[in-house]
Amino acid sequence: MSEARIVAETRTEFGKGAARRTRRAGKIPAVLYGHGTDPQHLSLPSIEFARIVREHGRNAVVTLDIEGKSQLALTKTVTVHPVRPYIEHVDLLVIQRGEKVEVQVPVVVTGDPAPGALVTQELNLLDLEADVSAIPEQIEVSVEDVPAGTQITAGQLTLPEGTTLKTDPEQLVVNVVGATTADVGDEGAGEEAGEAESGSSE
């Protein structure tokens, strides 16, 4: 995982009112903590940090420039407004190069199963321990041509070298089941509806 760099400012005002003023100024309230240090209240440029999350994922490693001093940090929690598309608050964890951290990484299912099979994803996030310089953005699991009746557990997933699984290895991640008559009927109805709409527009 590549690193990003961002300038952070120290906050001296706290509380909901101060947080709203920070956001109105185009910045995100943040707290930096860990490694026995006192929590630091910071503000981050909104647009720049949102871009970092989009490009580097939920576990973005950032180098913070705090009043001319550099500090490596891991994005631990990003709180997004429940309705409006903006970040409300960020928690950052102090980290050091060469150490390992526990993170949650998204599981992404790829491919199409064998004919007559349906895929159910039972687990969306995987708990891993990884070096701060090699945190995977996602873990892919392929179901290409996998037959009905197949179950894939966390322990069967292929992880990047140097990464340790912390989730229970017996935890079910993907369940491939046989399509029922109702499932096939729904798909057929959808295709017929599409053909009808296509025909009516001609």
N, C-alpha and C positions, 0 to 999 in steps of 0.2 A: 504494500500500500504506500502510495506516495504521500509526501507531507505538503501541507499548505502553510502559508505564513499570513498572519493578520495582526494589525495594530489594535491593542486593547487599551482602554482608558480606565483609570481607577474611579469607582463611584464613591461619593461621600454622602449621598442621600439614599435613604432606604424606605421601604413601605410601598403600598399600592400606588399612592399619588406620585411618588418619585419614579416608580417603574413606568407609569403612564407617560410622564414627561420624557423619560429616556426613549420610549418607543416613538413619541411624537417627533423627537429629534432625529429619527432615522436610525436608532441604535437598539440593541437587544440587551436587556439586563442579564448578567451572567455571574456565576460564582465559581471560583477556582479553589479546589481543596485537595488534600491528600499528602502522603509522605510526612505526616506529623506537622505540617505547616498550618498556620492560622488561615481560615477561609479569606479569600480576597474577593471583594465585590467589584466587578468589572462591567464595562459596556463594550459591545462589539458592533461594528458597522453592519446593519441589517442585510443589505443587498449582497455584500461581500461574503458574509457568513452563510447566507442561504445558498449562494453559489457553491461554496465549499461542501456543504452537505449534499447538494445535488451531484457534484462531481466525485466526491470521495466516500459517500455513504454515511450510514448512521454512526459508524465508529471512526469518524475522521480524526486523524492525528494532525494537530496544528502546532506551529511554533508561534507563541504569543510574544509580541513586542510590547512589553509593559514598561512605559517610561524609559525606553532605551535598553531594557534588560530582556533577554530571551528566556522563555520558559516553554518546554515541551509539554503538551497536554493532550489528553484523549477526550473526545466528545462523549460524555457519559449519558446525558439525558437532554433531549430537545423537546420542549413543550410547545406545541402548536395550538393556536386558537381553535376552539371547536367548530367555529363557523367561518371566520374570516381567514384568508390564506396568508397568515404571517406567524412568525415565531415569537412566542411570548417570553420564553426564558430558556437559558441554557446552563447546564451543570457541566463543568470541566474538571477532569481528574489530572493532578500532577503526575507525570510519568518521567522515567529516565531511560535513555537508550540502553538496549540490551536486556531490559527486564521483561517479564511476561505478565500479561494482564488477562483477566476473564472478561469476555465480551459475548454479546448475543448477535449472531449472524443470521441473516435471512436464508431460508431454504427455497430454492427455485426449481420447480419441476419442469423438465424439458422433454420434447418428443411426444409421439402419439402411441398409445398402447395397441395391442393386437386387436383385430376386428372383433366386435362384440364385447369389448371390455371398457369399463369406465374407471377413471382415476379419482380417488379421494385423498386430498392432502390433509393429514392429521396433525402435522406439526409445522408451524411457520418459522419458528426461530430456534436456532441451535446454540447451546451454551458451549463455548470453546475457550481454551487457554492458548494464547499465541504471543509471539514476540511483538512488541509495539511497532516494529518496523515491517512486520509481515502479517498484518491482520487481514484476512480475506474479506472482500466486500460481500460475497455470497457463496453458498455451497450449492452446487447444482446436482440434481439427481435425475438421470435419464430413465424414462419409461418407454423408450422406443421399442415397439413390438413386444412389450411385456404382456404375457397372457393373464387372463382373469385368474384370481386365486393367489396372485403374488403379493407378498407383504415385504416392505423394505423398512428396516429398523435403523435407528441412529448409528448403531455399531457397524452397519454394512456400508455406510457412506464413505466415499473416498475424500480424505482430508488433505490439505496441503502439508508438505513436509514441515516438521517442527510444530505442528498444531496438535493439541490434545483435546479429545472429546470430554466434556464435563457433564453433558446430558446423559441420562441413563441409557446405556447402549441397547437396552431392550425396548426403548420407547419407539412406538410405531410412528413412522414418518409418512409413508405412502401406502395406501391400501388399494389394490387393483381388483375390482369386482366385475362380475358378469352383468351386462346390461339387461334390464328387465324388459318385458313386453311394453310396459308403459313408457320406458325411456325411449325405446325404438319408435313407438307411436308418436311421442312428442317431437322427435327429430323429423319424422316423416311429415307431420302436420306443419312443422316450420318450413320444410322445403316446399310443400304444396302451397302454403300461403305466399311464399316468396315468388313461386312461379305464377300464381294468380295475379299478384301485384304487378309483376313484370308484363304479363299478358294484357292487363287493363290499361297499362300506360302506352302500349303500342298503337 
